[in-house]
Amino acid sequence: MVATALPPGVFRPVILVALVLVAGYTVARPDVGRATDLRWTGRRHLAAALALGVAIGFYDGLLGPGTGTFLVIGLVALLGYAFLEASASAKIVNTATNLGALVVFALEGAPLWKLGFVVGVANVAGAYLGARMAVARGSAFVRVVFVVVVGALIVRLGWDAFA
């Protein structure tokens, strides 16, 4: 709802800086996300997960780019999950936030349904292949792919912001 009231490019520089910080953190801490080492248990874990979920859901509904990236790094850095588990969990959460945002945007008449369907089918196929590869190769591989994807997002958003 907030996104419908803001100009589209207002947050690009903020997203770009956040992605650079995420990339820097991930590269500077090579052991983070190699294995699950939960920071908290019980209610504290649930409270931190809830706070992360609210923040990511708001961000995804407001802006969108990099949502999965921010979710994965939140699950790894904040909660202490391995990259493989964080990536798998992020898929579920990202689907839920996308559905929530889609409902709001649909009520505003904003989606391009035909394009969205074609891209969605391709996304499902890519997700299937990527998930099989991630499970086969483990957290170290997922971490490398994560850094590459964050780098690509930085280049893309940087190009859009400064070109």
URURLIN-V490242 format. One line per field, one symbol per residue. psi: psi as a letter, one per 40 degrees, with the letter a starting at -180 (. if undefined). burial: b if it has 24 or more other ideal C-beta (glycine too) atoms within 12 Angstrom, else e. A space follows every 10 residues. Layout:
# URURLIN-V490242
psi=???
burial=???
This chain:
# URURLIN-V490242
psi=dddeeiided eddddddddd ddddddddgd ehedihghdi ibdddddddd dddddddddd ddcdhedddd dddddddddf iidddddddd dddddddddd dddddddefd igdddddddd dddddddddd ddddddeadd dddddddddd dddddddddd de.
burial=eeeeeeeeee bbeebbebbb ebbebbeeee ebbbeeeeee eeeeeeebbe ebbeebbebb bbbbbbbbbb bbbbbbbbbb bbbbbbbbbb bebbeebbeb beebeeeeee eeeeeeeeee eeeeeeeeeb eeebeeeebe ebbbbbbebb eebbeebeee eee
